[in-house]
Amino acid sequence: MIEWSWRIETVNAILCGSFSDEEYWALAFDDLVGRAVADVALFGRLPELTISLFDNRYITSFMTAEGQPQWTIFANNEGETRWLTVENGELCEVFDS
């Protein structure tokens, strides 16, 4: 989940982002369907997120307003929900069983 400021990239261009005209979103989102995740990486002093998909597509978060980066990764394993997010400028893992 990326709540605030994001973009979808290829190797050499930005396909669209959170400030693009919404008419570009559907095509870019449809292009992501079925692509497997190749890598997830953090970058920046305040942790931002890049999700690399196979076939050279990338989803990147980058908060542009005051506060914390606004992304979360959720996982559910055998009834235990966990997520990664940013709190007080640091990566934080949360458990909810």
C-alpha positions as CSV (number, residue, x, y, z in Angstrom):
1,M,0.0,0.0,0.0
2,I,1.4,3.4,-1.0
3,E,-0.9,6.1,0.3
4,W,0.9,9.2,-0.8
5,S,3.2,10.1,-3.7
6,W,4.2,7.2,-6.0
7,R,5.3,6.5,-9.5
8,I,5.5,3.6,-11.9
9,E,8.6,3.4,-14.0
10,T,10.3,1.5,-16.8
11,V,14.1,1.3,-17.2
12,N,14.2,4.7,-18.9
13,A,10.9,6.6,-18.2
14,I,8.2,7.3,-15.7
15,L,4.9,5.8,-17.0
16,C,2.7,7.8,-14.5
17,G,2.6,8.9,-10.9
18,S,0.3,10.1,-8.2
19,F,0.2,13.6,-9.8
20,S,-0.3,12.4,-13.3
21,D,-3.7,12.8,-15.0
22,E,-5.8,9.8,-13.8
23,E,-6.4,8.8,-17.4
24,Y,-2.9,7.3,-17.4
25,W,-3.4,5.3,-14.3
26,A,-5.6,2.5,-15.6
27,L,-3.3,1.5,-18.4
28,A,-0.2,1.6,-16.1
29,F,-2.1,-0.4,-13.4
30,D,-3.3,-3.0,-15.9
31,D,0.3,-3.4,-17.1
32,L,1.4,-4.4,-13.6
33,V,-1.2,-7.2,-13.2
34,G,0.4,-10.6,-13.3
35,R,3.9,-9.4,-12.9
36,A,5.9,-11.2,-10.2
37,V,7.9,-9.2,-7.6
38,A,11.6,-9.5,-8.2
39,D,12.9,-7.4,-5.4
40,V,11.8,-4.9,-2.6
41,A,14.3,-2.3,-1.5
42,L,14.4,0.7,0.8
43,F,16.3,3.9,0.0
44,G,16.8,7.3,1.5
45,R,17.4,8.7,5.0
46,L,13.7,8.4,5.7
47,P,12.9,4.9,4.3
48,E,11.1,5.0,1.0
49,L,10.2,1.9,-1.0
50,T,11.0,0.6,-4.5
51,I,9.3,-2.6,-5.7
52,S,11.0,-4.1,-8.7
53,L,8.8,-6.4,-10.9
54,F,10.0,-8.8,-13.5
55,D,10.0,-7.4,-17.1
56,N,11.4,-4.0,-16.0
57,R,8.6,-2.3,-14.1
58,Y,9.2,-0.5,-10.9
59,I,6.9,1.1,-8.3
60,T,8.5,3.8,-6.1
61,S,7.2,5.7,-3.1
62,F,8.3,9.2,-2.2
63,M,6.5,11.3,0.3
64,T,6.3,15.0,-0.7
65,A,4.5,16.5,2.4
66,E,5.3,16.8,6.1
67,G,5.2,13.7,8.2
68,Q,6.4,10.2,7.6
69,P,6.7,8.2,4.4
70,Q,3.3,6.8,3.7
71,W,3.7,3.1,2.6
72,T,3.0,-0.2,4.3
73,I,3.7,-3.8,3.3
74,F,1.2,-6.4,4.7
75,A,1.7,-10.1,5.2
76,N,-0.7,-12.7,6.6
77,N,0.7,-16.1,7.6
78,E,-1.5,-18.7,9.3
79,G,-3.7,-16.1,10.9
80,E,-0.9,-13.8,12.1
81,T,-0.9,-10.4,10.3
82,R,2.4,-8.5,10.2
83,W,3.3,-5.3,8.4
84,L,6.3,-3.1,7.8
85,T,5.9,0.7,7.8
86,V,7.8,3.8,8.9
87,E,7.3,5.4,12.3
88,N,9.5,8.2,13.7
89,G,11.7,8.0,10.6
90,E,12.6,4.3,11.1
91,L,11.5,1.0,9.7
92,C,8.9,-0.6,12.0
93,E,7.6,-4.1,12.0
94,V,4.1,-4.5,13.6
95,F,2.4,-7.8,14.6
96,D,-1.3,-8.4,15.1
97,S,-2.2,-12.0,15.9
